[in-house]
Amino acid sequence: MENRIIYRDLITADLFVAIARLKHTGKRKVSTNLKEYKAIKEAEKLWEHCLEEEQNIWELEAKNWRQTEKYQKDTELYFGVGEDAD
């Protein structure tokens, strides 16, 4: 799990740096290249999507953890384990 977190942070940082470089290069030019501008906007959308998906994954992991904790504390049977077969 730790490797996944490090990899996620690396991808997020790489995407942020790429967007920052494009914006910095674009500001130094006299005229704006429409293709570069479009690429920056698409990269920003992708970055936002990645952040949203990261939040969704964290929420799912938290829900899974709470459910696991519930099953570990619950003394009742679950998933049919220990039930008598009729």
C-alpha positions, 0 to 999 in steps of 0.5 A, spaced: 500 500 500 505 504 501 508 503 494 501 505 491 501 512 495 508 513 493 507 512 486 500 516 486 504 522 489 509 521 484 504 521 478 501 527 481 507 531 482 509 529 475 503 532 472 503 538 476 510 540 474 508 538 466 503 543 467 507 549 470 512 548 465 507 549 459 504 555 463 511 558 464 513 557 457 507 560 454 508 566 459 515 568 456 512 568 449 509 574 445 503 570 442 500 564 445 500 558 441 493 555 441 495 548 441 499 549 447 493 553 450 489 547 449 494 542 452 494 546 458 487 546 459 486 538 457 492 537 462 489 541 468 482 537 467 486 531 467 489 533 473 482 535 477 480 528 474 486 524 478 484 528 484 477 527 484 478 519 483 484 519 489 478 522 493 473 517 491 478 511 492 480 514 499 472 514 501 472 507 498 478 505 502 475 508 509 468 505 508 471 498 507 476 499 513 469 501 517 466 495 515 472 490 516 472 493 523 464 492 524 465 485 522 471 484 527 467 487 533 460 484 531 459 477 534 453 475 530 454 471 524 456 474 517 457 471 510 453 464 512 459 462 516 457 457 521 449 457 519 446 450 519 445 447 513 437 445 512 
